């Protein structure tokens, strides 16, 4: 059920701010969560999505973390996606 495009456009900054506040993070075992630096609604003629950008500070995520989980909540919908860091190695380096 499509919504009113004008309302969706006006609510996008508020929606992004709510996602940025505390509902979205990268989580690592026994470490503080990493919150997004920027969240924005993106769309083209037939798709809509949410782009979450995290700061690329060296050493924040290390191969020794073994796994990182992306967590977010959008209303009643809770999303978790686990990423195995050994799958993100290229030429012996962690490439994020």
For each residue, the residues with C-beta under 8 A, 3 or more apart:
1:
2: 5
3: 7 8
4: 7 8
5: 2 8 9
6: 9 10
7: 3 4 10 11
8: 3 4 5 11 12 41
9: 5 6 12
10: 6 7
11: 7 8 14 15
12: 8 9 15 16 40 41
13: 16 17
14: 11 17 18
15: 11 12 18 19 41
16: 12 13 19 20 39 40 41 50
17: 13 14 20 21 39
18: 14 15 21 23
19: 15 16 23 24 36 39 50 52 72 74
20: 16 17 24 35 36 38 39
21: 17 18
22: 25 35
23: 18 19 72 73 74
24: 19 20 35 36 39 52 70 71 72 73
25: 22 33 34 35 36 70 71 72
26: 33 34 54 61 68 69 70 71
27: 33 34 68 69 71
28: 31 33 34 61 65 67 68 69
29: 65 66 67
30:
31: 28 65
32:
33: 25 26 27 28 71
34: 25 26 27 28 54 55 60 61
35: 20 22 24 25 54
36: 19 20 24 25 39 52 53 54
37: 53 54 55
38: 20 51 52 53
39: 16 17 19 20 24 36 50 51 52 53
40: 12 16 50 51
41: 8 12 15 16 48 49 50 51
42: 48 49 50 51
43: 47 48 49
44: 47
45:
46:
47: 43 44
48: 41 42 43
49: 41 42 43
50: 16 19 39 40 41 42 74
51: 38 39 40 41 42
52: 19 24 36 38 39 70 72
53: 36 37 38 39
54: 26 34 35 36 37
55: 34 37 60
56: 60 96
57: 60
58:
59: 62
60: 34 55 56 57
61: 26 28 34 65 68 85 94 96
62: 59 65 94
63: 66 85 86 89 94
64:
65: 28 29 31 61 62 68 85
66: 29 63 84 85 86
67: 28 29 82 83 84 85
68: 26 27 28 61 65 82 83 85
69: 26 27 28 80 81 82 83
70: 24 25 26 52 79 80 81 82 83
71: 24 25 26 27 33 78 79 80
72: 19 23 24 25 52 78 79
73: 23 24 77 78 79
74: 19 23 50 77 79
75:
76:
77: 73 74
78: 71 72 73
79: 70 71 72 73 74
80: 69 70 71
81: 69 70
82: 67 68 69 70
83: 67 68 69 70 87 88
84: 66 67 87 88
85: 61 63 65 66 67 68 88 89 94
86: 63 66 89
87: 83 84
88: 83 84 85 94 95 96
89: 63 85 86 92 93 94 95
90: 93 95
91:
92: 89
93: 89 90
94: 61 62 63 85 88 89
95: 88 89 90
96: 56 61 88
